Amino acid sequence: MKIYVDYDDCLCETARSFSELAVEMFDKHVPYEKIRYFELDKSFDLDEEQYERFLVRGHEPDVLLSYEETLDASAVINEWLTLGHEVSIITGRPFSAYEPSRKWLDEHGFKNVRLYCLNKYGRDNPVYEDEYSLELEDYYKMDFDFAVEDSPKAFKFFDHFKDLRVLVFDRPWNRECVFPGDNYTRCLGWEEIKNIVADATRR
């Protein structure tokens, strides 16, 4: 199986950290369970200047390296690798965040998995000539059987994949969204995700 895995809020608890960061930077108190939107400026009621500062701070190495691992993420992914599945971690983080992101993975038991920075939302400057920096045209040449994703804004990037099954990691900001098709399944954690992939492998 070829498996796409999103980084933030699938492998690590980014939103929980951002909830604390919003208090620290702007005295904005929005608990994790009250985060209703993928768009951070909307979730934390930030103006344009605050949002830019928030994004910059949120992508600084000390912040990126401070995130807690999501329960069972590394155990499941390493089991997949042992079974011969191909796993690609594909993040919308800017390529400038690649090195600390890679370091976090290495420190949390993901040393043998590939990491790609995909310019999903046009935020990055597409001048990086690196095999781990992807533009959309590069990404669309790839192929996957499963995708693990939490963001409804990313669902549109799966439309072209034939027979792809999307496992939506349950988070507060995706609980009210309508899934685009029957190939989308809400999962409450990595154990459930592992079981779905295992069932598909046995068929």
Helices and strands as residue ranges (DSSP letters): E 2-5, H 14-26, G 32-34, H 40-43, H 48-58, H 61-64, H 73-82, E 86-91, G 95-97, H 98-107, E 114-118, E 133-134, H 136-139, E 146-149, G 152-158, E 165-169, G 172-174, E 184-187, H 190-202
